[in-house]
Amino acid sequence: MWLAAGILLIVVGLATRKRALIPKGGYNLLETFVMFIRDEISTKNIGHHASLYTPYLCSAFFFILFMNLTGLLPIPAWRGFPGISTATGNISVTVVLALFTFVITQIAGMRAQGVVGYWVHLVPSGVPVALWPLMFVIELFGLFTKPFALTVRLFANMVAGQSSSSSSSR
């Protein structure tokens, strides 16, 4: 993970040092990715407040991309030093990514609707008053289950191709 973060900082630093009105080289590639995240992911899903959250989305995207690309490097374990594997294959990494995203989405929702409005908005409109407490508990449970489910999905996808024979040979 630290190797991926270091490589990411070096690559982005080198790509952005030669900015120009008409981008070329690494800066052009970086700008293409950032514009895709801004226009196709952030703006289409968040709306008019997209510019507030695009930096986080870009950071998460590039960090996960570089962690997974670093995991593809064929560096085996050698004399007590561990080999390189994908960092998102570690459950603690995916939990932290999910927690960051969970906290940011909760803050964004409370910013947009107000604290009380956000929590009231959890229950869909049109629900009878008698079912309101039950629906609130169900929706609150669902609010916390989604990040957990996404964490397990990312972790499971990253370790799905690993064979048990490679881990037992250590």
Solvent accessible surface area in square Angstrom, and as a share of the most:
residue,aa,sasa,rsa
1,M,99,0.44
2,W,209,0.73
3,L,88,0.44
4,A,1,0.01
5,A,25,0.19
6,G,29,0.28
7,I,59,0.30
8,L,23,0.12
9,L,134,0.67
10,I,111,0.56
11,V,66,0.38
12,V,46,0.26
13,G,38,0.37
14,L,101,0.50
15,A,14,0.11
16,T,32,0.18
17,R,162,0.59
18,K,147,0.62
19,R,174,0.64
20,A,51,0.40
21,L,177,0.88
22,I,138,0.70
23,P,33,0.21
24,K,155,0.66
25,G,60,0.57
26,G,42,0.40
27,Y,45,0.17
28,N,67,0.34
29,L,110,0.55
30,L,27,0.13
31,E,55,0.25
32,T,81,0.47
33,F,72,0.30
34,V,51,0.29
35,M,81,0.36
36,F,103,0.43
37,I,1,0.01
38,R,106,0.39
39,D,54,0.28
40,E,77,0.34
41,I,64,0.32
42,S,0,0.00
43,T,65,0.38
44,K,144,0.61
45,N,116,0.60
46,I,70,0.36
47,G,31,0.30
48,H,164,0.73
49,H,80,0.36
50,A,6,0.05
51,S,89,0.58
52,L,99,0.49
53,Y,29,0.11
54,T,13,0.07
55,P,85,0.53
56,Y,47,0.18
57,L,50,0.25
58,C,16,0.09
59,S,67,0.43
60,A,21,0.16
61,F,67,0.28
62,F,16,0.07
63,F,46,0.19
64,I,49,0.25
65,L,53,0.26
66,F,27,0.11
67,M,2,0.01
68,N,40,0.20
69,L,89,0.44
70,T,12,0.07
71,G,18,0.17
72,L,135,0.67
73,L,73,0.37
74,P,121,0.76
75,I,88,0.45
76,P,101,0.64
77,A,57,0.44
78,W,158,0.55
79,R,198,0.72
80,G,82,0.78
81,F,135,0.56
82,P,109,0.68
83,G,24,0.23
84,I,48,0.24
85,S,75,0.48
86,T,23,0.13
87,A,14,0.11
88,T,0,0.00
89,G,15,0.14
90,N,79,0.41
91,I,73,0.37
92,S,60,0.39
93,V,14,0.08
94,T,2,0.01
95,V,59,0.34
96,V,71,0.41
97,L,24,0.12
98,A,18,0.14
99,L,98,0.49
100,F,119,0.49
101,T,60,0.35
102,F,32,0.13
103,V,77,0.44
104,I,50,0.25
105,T,69,0.40
106,Q,21,0.09
107,I,91,0.46
108,A,24,0.18
109,G,15,0.15
110,M,51,0.23
111,R,162,0.59
112,A,71,0.55
113,Q,82,0.37
114,G,33,0.32
115,V,91,0.52
116,V,114,0.66
117,G,31,0.29
118,Y,25,0.10
119,W,72,0.25
120,V,78,0.45
121,H,120,0.53
122,L,28,0.14
123,V,7,0.04
124,P,65,0.41
125,S,116,0.75
126,G,81,0.78
127,V,34,0.19
128,P,80,0.51
129,V,133,0.76
130,A,94,0.72
131,L,85,0.42
132,W,84,0.29
133,P,88,0.55
134,L,103,0.51
135,M,46,0.21
136,F,52,0.22
137,V,95,0.54
138,I,88,0.45
139,E,55,0.25
140,L,55,0.28
141,F,144,0.60
142,G,22,0.22
143,L,29,0.14
144,F,110,0.46
145,T,51,0.30
146,K,133,0.57
147,P,25,0.16
148,F,133,0.55
149,A,48,0.37
150,L,102,0.51
151,T,6,0.04
152,V,64,0.37
153,R,153,0.56
154,L,48,0.24
155,F,58,0.24
156,A,46,0.35
157,N,98,0.50
158,M,55,0.24
159,V,43,0.25
160,A,81,0.63
161,G,78,0.75
162,Q,106,0.47
163,S,64,0.41
164,S,93,0.60
165,S,76,0.49
166,S,68,0.44
167,S,75,0.48
168,S,91,0.59
169,S,93,0.60
170,R,219,0.80
